[in-house]
Amino acid sequence: MVACDDQATAPPPAAQVVEAIVLDVAHDLPVDPERPEALPVVYVVSGSDEPFSAQVQARVASAVVDEVDVRFADERDESMHLDQPGSPVRDEGALVLIDEIVLDDSPTTVDVEVYWSSTQFSRRAVTFGQSGDEWSESHSSVLEEMDVPPTTEPSDDVSEDGAPSSAVPSTVTSTEPNP
């Protein structure tokens, strides 16, 4: 009997890499005490010029369906509340921006940015190795982290990637005398 299920074949290498990253990020998200049964939400955005293929998205979604509410977005801003202080990720989730995945050689490193808000993020270099048809994470290094609670109002002073252009909050100066 021949299996017609596409799931019987090994997932594409890019799907294996995205799945590993999504699961890693999801396991670090806190459980909502008001909804402990809710799956952690992880938005995924391609950091390359091309979005992840429909095949990669479908394979990742089906692989993590019982563990993570994974949502693929075309742009970073789709997953964030830009009108709220610190621009938190929607649904109390995380946003994963995955740079171009090139799996020509083993091991290979993929640059990953994880956002919980524009003031809470981590940039990482994740190394993957190949064994047969399987790709798995072998090492992860944190390159940069910022963990400032999102308490300031959104500002028009943002850099290209949406992060504040200055770490110093702006102040408002009044010219009116105090009563």
JORA-V572618 format. One record per residue. N is the residue number from 0. RES is the residue in one small letter. D_LAST is the distance of its C-alpha to the last C-alpha in whole Angstrom. Layout:
n=(N & N)
res=(RES & RES)
d_last=(D_LAST & D_LAST)
//
This chain:
n=(0 & 1 & 2 & 3 & 4 & 5 & 6 & 7 & 8 & 9 & 10 & 11 & 12 & 13 & 14 & 15 & 16 & 17 & 18 & 19 & 20 & 21 & 22 & 23 & 24 & 25 & 26 & 27 & 28 & 29 & 30 & 31 & 32 & 33 & 34 & 35 & 36 & 37 & 38 & 39 & 40 & 41 & 42 & 43 & 44 & 45 & 46 & 47 & 48 & 49 & 50 & 51 & 52 & 53 & 54 & 55 & 56 & 57 & 58 & 59 & 60 & 61 & 62 & 63 & 64 & 65 & 66 & 67 & 68 & 69 & 70 & 71 & 72 & 73 & 74 & 75 & 76 & 77 & 78 & 79 & 80 & 81 & 82 & 83 & 84 & 85 & 86 & 87 & 88 & 89 & 90 & 91 & 92 & 93 & 94 & 95 & 96 & 97 & 98 & 99 & 100 & 101 & 102 & 103 & 104 & 105 & 106 & 107 & 108 & 109 & 110 & 111 & 112 & 113 & 114 & 115 & 116 & 117 & 118 & 119 & 120 & 121 & 122 & 123 & 124 & 125 & 126 & 127 & 128 & 129 & 130 & 131 & 132 & 133 & 134 & 135 & 136 & 137 & 138 & 139 & 140 & 141 & 142 & 143 & 144 & 145 & 146 & 147 & 148 & 149 & 150 & 151 & 152 & 153 & 154 & 155 & 156 & 157 & 158 & 159 & 160 & 161 & 162 & 163 & 164 & 165 & 166 & 167 & 168 & 169 & 170 & 171 & 172 & 173 & 174 & 175 & 176 & 177 & 178)
res=(m & v & a & c & d & d & q & a & t & a & p & p & p & a & a & q & v & v & e & a & i & v & l & d & v & a & h & d & l & p & v & d & p & e & r & p & e & a & l & p & v & v & y & v & v & s & g & s & d & e & p & f & s & a & q & v & q & a & r & v & a & s & a & v & v & d & e & v & d & v & r & f & a & d & e & r & d & e & s & m & h & l & d & q & p & g & s & p & v & r & d & e & g & a & l & v & l & i & d & e & i & v & l & d & d & s & p & t & t & v & d & v & e & v & y & w & s & s & t & q & f & s & r & r & a & v & t & f & g & q & s & g & d & e & w & s & e & s & h & s & s & v & l & e & e & m & d & v & p & p & t & t & e & p & s & d & d & v & s & e & d & g & a & p & s & s & a & v & p & s & t & v & t & s & t & e & p & n & p)
d_last=(87 & 85 & 81 & 79 & 76 & 74 & 72 & 75 & 75 & 73 & 69 & 69 & 67 & 64 & 64 & 64 & 62 & 59 & 60 & 60 & 56 & 55 & 57 & 55 & 52 & 52 & 53 & 50 & 48 & 46 & 48 & 46 & 46 & 45 & 48 & 50 & 53 & 51 & 53 & 50 & 49 & 50 & 50 & 52 & 52 & 54 & 53 & 56 & 57 & 59 & 57 & 59 & 62 & 63 & 66 & 63 & 61 & 63 & 65 & 61 & 60 & 63 & 64 & 60 & 60 & 60 & 58 & 55 & 54 & 54 & 53 & 53 & 51 & 52 & 48 & 46 & 43 & 45 & 44 & 41 & 37 & 36 & 33 & 32 & 30 & 33 & 35 & 37 & 41 & 42 & 43 & 42 & 45 & 46 & 47 & 50 & 50 & 54 & 55 & 59 & 61 & 64 & 67 & 70 & 70 & 70 & 68 & 65 & 61 & 58 & 55 & 52 & 49 & 47 & 44 & 42 & 38 & 38 & 36 & 39 & 42 & 46 & 48 & 52 & 55 & 58 & 61 & 64 & 68 & 71 & 74 & 76 & 74 & 71 & 68 & 66 & 63 & 64 & 61 & 57 & 55 & 51 & 50 & 46 & 44 & 40 & 38 & 35 & 33 & 32 & 28 & 27 & 27 & 29 & 29 & 31 & 32 & 35 & 39 & 42 & 42 & 39 & 38 & 34 & 35 & 33 & 32 & 29 & 26 & 24 & 20 & 18 & 16 & 13 & 12 & 9 & 6 & 4 & 0)
//
